[in-house]
Amino acid sequence: MTDVPAPKPEGAPQNHRTIDRVTRILEEVVYNPGMTFVELVRALDAPKSSVHGFVRGLLAAGWVYEEGHRFYLGPALYGLTLASGGFRAGMVTDADVASLYEAAGVTVFVGVQAGDHLIYVSEFGADRLAGFAARNNIRRTMLGTAGGKAILAALPAAQRDAFLRRRKPEEAALVDQFLVEYEDIRRTRIAQNTQHSGTRSALATVVSGQSGEPVAEVTLVGPSTEILPRKERLAEMLLEHVDSWRRRAPLSR
């Protein structure tokens, strides 16, 4: 007599084919970093077209990234650690961020680009408003943040132009403002932004990889009454610390 699985009680968790496959892709990339597409297809035992669609979606959202036709865990996952109160930043240490905070006296954020968004992956400081906003909206627009603008200004021209062309009509004003600020960001290596009706200001710069590509950004943020009078000195301090991290050890994505 063939055993028939007992039906699951009503309301019990049910497997979902799409969720199962996406989860399996992430698990394979976590435990086997550098997998190729062919290896993923073989591991999932699924049609190439199906796996291709899932992988493209994960790439677009920043959950995985592709380098040399191999797949690795992307930066978006690390943003969840900030939302849950954890800390994870593979390119900058806890001590680095703490040291910058002690020197600057304002909150420090580290962020990475995930698809078309900026995700904060670490935080150190006491600015409750900035911290609350980061935890409740870890996926921020690139053009609406100092860190996002710093990364965009440091990208290769073709990549930056492609990003700007993808913006929706409602982002036209942000695109125009970025283009106005672009030359100054390139010259000074510092991007600026204001939020909360001008009560909060931010200064940001990029952390570069071995070949000069931006791999992360570091932002100083606090009340405008504290940031603006010290803007020049804070910018110098930010660059000094970030440059010292790069001299200490080459960074790679």
C-alpha positions, 0 to 999 in steps of 0.5 A: 500500500502506497503511503499518502502524505497527510494534508497540511492543516489549514493555515499552515505554511505552504511551499511556493515554487517561485519562492523556493527557486529564488531562495535556492538561488540565494542559498547556492550563491551564499554557499558557493560564491562565484557560481556560473549560470550553468552551475546554477541551472544544474543545481536547481535542476530547472529550465534555463529560461526560468533560472535566467528570469529569476537571476535577472530580477535578483541582479536588478534588485542588488541581491546578487551581482555578476562579475566575470560571468560568475555570481556573488551575494549582492549588497542588498542583503547587508542592508537588512542587518542595519534594519535589524540593528546589526552591523555588516560592512565588508569594506569598512570596519566597525573601528573605522566608522567609530573613529570617524564618528569620534573625530567628526562628532556627527552620525556616520553612515556607510552605504552601497549601491544596489541596483538603482538604489542606495542601501545603508549597511552600517551606522554609528552615531546618535542622530535619532532622526537620521537613524530612524529614517535609515532603518525604516527606509533602507533602500534610498534613491541615489539622487535623493542622498548625498551618498548616492550622488557621490557614487554617481559622480564617480561612476564611468560616464557610460554607466552614469548616463545610462542610470540618468536616462532610466529616471522617470519624469517625476525625477527630472528635477533631481536629475537637473540638480545633480547635473548642476552639482556634478562638476563640483562633486568631481572636483571636491570629491564631496557631495551634499544634501539636505533633508527634513525641510533643511533641518538635516544636512549631509556630506558624503564621499566614495570609498574606491576599489583597487581599480578606482571604481566606487564600491561604497560611500560614507556619509556624515549627517546631522542637524544643519546647525552643526554641519553647515558651520563646520562644512569645510573641516568636516569634508576634510576630515571625511576625506582624510579618514576614507583615504587612510582606509584605502592606503591601509589595504586595497579594497575590492568589491 
